[in-house]
Amino acid sequence: MSYPVNFPNVLLVNSITASTTVSIVNGMQVSTTTFNTAAGLLGTITLSPVQPTATNIELKAGNQVLQISKINFQAAFGLVSGEVTCSGSGTDQDGNNSAPFQKQIATWTN
């Protein structure tokens, strides 16, 4: 497989999308996930084998809020597929109607 690998616009909840790019940095697979909504950029999270998990992150754009309970990175190695999974909740653009999600937002093999 050649890097970088892109996984654009995976719908999480309430028009919030996640776009992930997996690249090689210093010989390691690294994922960078950007969270967007119609209200704008919510934020970006970078994970690697050194820091494979991030928890309890709040991202905002306007009144819309994305609560990430956990985002996890697993590098592809040998016969094991790589993946990025994310769980949490997100509101609508008015900051209301929070809804939960749990998704695999990227998967790849070597």
C-alpha positions, 0 to 999 in steps of 0.5 A: 500500500502506498501512503498517504491513504485518505478516508473522506467525509464519514458521517458521524452524527447531525451533519458532523463528518470525520475525514482521516488521512493515514501517513507514514511519519518517522517510519510509523503509521500516523492518523490525522482526523479532521472533524467538520460540520456545515458550521465550520471546522470543529478540530483535528486529532492526530494519533500514532502508535506512541499515542493511540488513544484520545479521550474526553475531547470537546470540539465546537463550531458556532453552537454545534458541539462534538463530544468525543468519548474515545478515538482509537488508532490501531496501526496495520501490521502484518495480517492485522488491518489498521483502523481508527474508531471514534465514539461520542455524541454531537449536537445539531447546529443550534447546540440541541438534540445531542445524539450518540455515535460509535463508528469505524472511520478508517480501515486499511491494510499493508 
